[in-house]
Amino acid sequence: MSQALPVVHPWFRAEDAGDGVSRLFETHVDPFLESNVWHVRGSERDLVVDAANGVGPLRPSIDALSDGRPVVAVVTHAHFDHVGCLHEFEDRRCHPDDADMPDPEGLRLMRRDFPDWLVEDFAYYDAPLPETVALLGVPSPGFDPAAWTTPAASPTSFLVDGDIVDLGNRAFTVIHTPGHTSGSICLWDGANGTLFSGDAIYVDAKLGWEDRSAFAESLGRLRDLDVRVVHSGHGRSFDGDELRATIDATITELV
């Protein structure tokens, strides 16, 4: 199967998102599996928010942006499409409630190997299942999709509500936002009005949650922020007005 797919290098594409932020994403995974990786440039260290699926290497694309500065890698939650490349970083952080990475039933790339929960996820989000393999290309010659699964990673430290991730010239406050998972977190730069929301909130697609009441409460916390821009786990960035409108509509559904 891998011989029929093109070799893609680099595996990640980077786009300037403004204000020292770049968005990176895997260009050759099935569209349903695509997620955002965010890189934030700091004066003393850089921040990486989330780590995609891990099919191909992320670190070379981050190193091209970080100019030799230390990198702090934070994952907003432990689902497979956000932790796959976390093992590539020396400083790996998450909330303790999501310490097991990846989630025990990590991604498989061959359609025949999909577990039932993944098939159900495709259906929930109205995404077509791949015919054979959830890839449009491979990261290296000889890559075997049938033998691959999500790389394991262990966090080197934990983040809880109110903790600060300090980059030197800017700092992010951790907001614990359980609901999507018990350990979901957002990162909030109040000085710049920038929120990294993971899968707590995004637009243009259905939201998903494990705990309905916790999710509603978390969204209520985010609604009160004076947000200028939200960089989410999936899809496009959006402003505070759209954040509040999406939260209002979702809370109406939840309650």
Helices and strands as residue ranges (DSSP letters): G 2-4, E 12-18, E 21-26, G 31-33, E 37-40, E 46-49, H 59-66, E 71-74, H 80-83, G 86-88, E 91-94, G 96-98, G 111-113, H 116-124, G 145-147, E 157-158, E 164-166, E 171-176, E 185-189, E 194-198, H 212-223, E 229-232, H 240-254
